[in-house]
Amino acid sequence: MKQIAWINGYTIQIISALAALLHDLGKSSIGFQEKLKPNSIFYADQYRHEWISVRLFEAMIQGCDTDEKWLNRLANWNEYQKNHPHWLQSLKKESQSPKVGGFRELPPLAQALIWLIASHHRVAFLAKVEKDRTELKKFWEKSVPDTLSRFYNLLSASKGWLFNENSKHPDPNQFWTFSHLASDSLLWQKAMQRWANKALQHLPLTEMLKSVDNISDPFILLLSRLSLITADHHYSSLTANPQLGDQNFPLWANTNAEGQRKQHLDEHLIGVCQSAVRFAHLLPKLRSSLPALKHKAFNKRNNIDRFQWQNRAFDVAKQLRPLTEQQGFFAVNMASTGCGKTIGNARIMYALSNPEVGARFTIALGLRVLTLQTGSALKEKLKLDDDQIAVLVGGEAVNRLFSLSQEKRGSESAEEWLDTMQIDGGFVTENAVENIAEFKTLLSSEKARNLLQTPLVTCTIDYLMNASECLRGGNHIVPILRLLSGDLILDEPDDFDQNDLPALSRLVHLAGLFGSRVLLSSATLTPDLISGLYEAYQSGRNIWNHNNQLAQNSVCCAWFDEFSQQTFSCSDVPIFREQHKKFVEKRIEKLKQQPVRRSANVLSLPDVKGGENQTLDWALLAEYLIKQAEDFHKTFFTEDNDSHKKISIGLIRFSNIRPMIPTIMAMLQQQCAENTEIHICCYHSRQLLLLRNRLEQSLDKLLNRYDPQAIFNQPEIKIAVENSDIENHIFIVVGSPVTEVGRDHDYDWAIIDPSSMRSVIQLAGRVWRHRTEKMAETANIALLPSNWRGLANSAEKGEYHPIFYHPGFESNEDRLNSHLIVDLITTEQRQKIDAIARIGFVEHSESTIHQTLTELEHSVMAKMFHNEKTNYINGYWRTENAKLTSHCSLVAPFRHSKQPMEDFVCLPDKESDWHYAFAYSDKAYQDLFSCVKERHRFCYQPIKTTNP
């Protein structure tokens, strides 16, 4: 992408420098200095040093009603102190309960610095963090300040943020008492004089200070904060450099690993200032300084018929390239499952890149193993080397198991700000190191730099989510730098629970704000979700355009599928929705012309409601599932050309893990039809990772059905078939929703416990996925008459308590009129299962009672993303101050779980009945011997069956 000048680049340097010189003033207190003494007793601070720094800065500029006045005062601070020796008496000390900040009357730059100082470790929030999400949502609707003026007036040391109500410090007043101040340092005063004068002399900044709205530009504040935090982290990691501060200065900033005092406070403030300025200076050069990918394989034409659309999409993107550099790029790839979207997406983004510079983009996916699969596929099909692509996932065990199965090199874990993320590949070329030598000094983790510099990254979306979701520390820094230096592909963004979609919209907004071009890839995206993400992107892109002297014009938008391509420059949401509707209507007409490949009937079941202490009559349910599987087998079997034995592989999908195990146990007790044998495997997300990895390896091979006869050469099939005289073999995978997305599996038939229309469509895409010539003359999918919760409640019409949730879209606010599938999925939708129900536009009503799953899902998406009122989702980009707080993340966090997830390892143990024991994984890595003694006695009980 062409290098564009940041009009506020130097302004960011100045603000970062001033914030750095002020950020730790509160460490001057007697209380903090006592903490740093060797062997001191640790007590949690009642008020954190950030807030005391804020109050000290407020006292230093007391009475200044313009930024020019206080800048002049601080530029001559020594003189001011002599003339006003009692200035510290204006310090607003706080005791048992935080006071409202009352910063509304401060001039604009002072307000911005107040926020930077207060949030340089933790992002601000406006209500007690312990409140549940419902309370926080109500607080947003009623009390969140909608203007910057109200925000700064209400800003306070909230409980759990900068105030600890549980502090047991014996004398908290020590933190408001000072024997010396950091501002007493002559070298600190010299540095402050330098940067205060620069602020006064920088015309763009002085013009900006005429309005608080200008200085509170999110681009300026977020990058100033990023520069400050990076510099603070970097300088704190260095050994002391006493020459930066006054000789024998009495105040200290921090300690080393041994608990000995390390850096003097004035030295620390000046060192962080220098580092922040250098970092901010390098940010506009970041993209041009990092390696980019030039690779002929992206340009190679694909000659396979069903992948021809990739060539057309590549050509369209190439033509759009100059326009996207000025307007940004928001695109949607809706090509059907099995059409090669992974490679097609990469080729589209490569075509957008300047051929003289090369490409830099990130592919973000939802599942860890799918991330590794995508990286592996790109390496293989596009012949990429490890210095051209890096794979980033969370979870060391996932990476190790995948690497073992693929016989690839071991991965390295990136340290510190990459947290537990793992890297596979990723290499820094010599030239790239030379180009960013200064930038390199500001990040202590070499692995993080290697990842940042790799042109093509495939990663779990969790990694990028830190750009907006990180509430404390610096885990947001590398993700933001990645957005600043490359483009973004979001693969299957609607795979997430609807509760995660607000976080996704925040990420898309930041992608626009930091100049990325964005491509969404999914065949089942609803119109309201897409238009909501467009609004998020456009509002962010407008901020980028303003800061890069680009016209506030339309966003370059594009649509792709296997049938056609469409482009249009959209200036607002109504225009985007109109263009999207045109494309979708054309796609629907094409889909209607396609032959029926997946068709469903509703399984006829008796009342399977369980008796006392039993959710369902598992035996009766299992009996009917087996009968349906046998019926499907009679129609959809594959016959071995040599032995003439017949097999079929089917999938029974449950909405949750809970009903799976008793169902499987009951199925194993059932008697099969004559001359028939059934083989069952269990597949869900909570299996032992080693077991699940091995299972997925086997399924990947077994369910590769491009050659129908190849299945008989698979070891698992050969062992089962050759060792038996029985003619019919039915292989059944009983799985959770993990079965319906991502993996390239082809089943002969499926039975679905439905949770949403999307789940039905996605899972149907796994039936005959590879055998495109097969047509459904009869149903090859069966739907349970309700989901398993509905079966447990007899699914009587008129029951209004939600059952289609977790996963699903039903709630107390949006309910279904019936829980019977014959009512919820229309006959037309069942007769031909495709994406039309999801992608088509649906008329919305104000009713909270919905007649079909399609109506329910579209209504929920509309309320979230096509809402004229400002809510906790669109408020992130519609309100002036939302990005200055963590409130949106607290209301709708990404992948929120009420129950904490804990990792265990399975270890040999002769003392246990089954010769194994479980222990916490972190203890196992720390001390293998002791953790066995502290093992948790979980034990698998073998399932005893009467059916051999």
Buried (B, 14 or more C-beta within 10 A) or exposed (E): BEEBEBEBBBBBBBBBBBBBBBBBBBBBBBBBBBBBEEEEEEBEBBBBBBBBBBBBBBBBBBEBEBBBBBBBBBBBBBEBBEEBEEBEEBBBEBEEEBEEBBBBEBBBBBBBBBBBBBBBBBBBBBBBEEBEBEEBBEBBBEEBBBBBBBBBBBBBBBBBBBBBEEEEBEEBEBBBEBEBBBBBBEBBBEBBBBBBBBBBEBEBBBEBBEEBEBBBBBBBBBBBBBBBBBBBBBBBEBEBBEEBBBEEBBBBBBBEEEEEBBBBBBBBBBBBBBBBBBBBBBBBBBBEBBBBBBBEBBEEEBEEEBBBBBBBBBEBBBEBBEBBBBBBBBBBBBBBBBBBBBBBBBBBBBBBBBEEBBBBBBBBBBBBBBBBBBBBBBBEBBEBEBBBBBBBBBBBBBBBBBBEBEEBEEBBBBBBBBBEBBBBBBBBEEEBBEBBEEBBEBBBBEBBBBBBBBBBBBBBBBBBBBBBBBBEBBBBBBBBBBBBBBBBBBBBBBBBBBBBBBBBBBBBBBBBBBBBBBBBBBBBBBBBBBBBBBBBBBBBBBBBBBBBEBEEBBBBBBBBBBBBBBBBBBEEBEBBBEBBBEBBEBBBEBBEEEEBBBBBBBBEBEEBBBEEEEBBBBBBBBBBBBBBBBBBBEBBBBBBEEEEBBBBBBBBBBBBBEBBBBBBBBBBBBEBBEEBBBBBBBBBEEBBBBEBBBBBBBBBBBBBBEEBEEBBEBEBBEEBBEEEEBBBBBBBBBBBBBBBBBBBBBBBBBBBBBBBBBBBBBBBBBBBBBBEEBEBEEBBBBBBBBBBBBBBBEBEEEBEEBBBBEBBBBBEEBBBBBBBBEBBBBEEBBBBBBBBBBBBBBEBEEEEEBBBBBBBBBBBBBBBBBEEEBBBBBBBBBBBBBBBBBBBBBBBBBBEEEEEEEEBBBBEBEEBEEEBBBBBBEBBEEEEEEBBEEBEEEEEEEEEBEEE
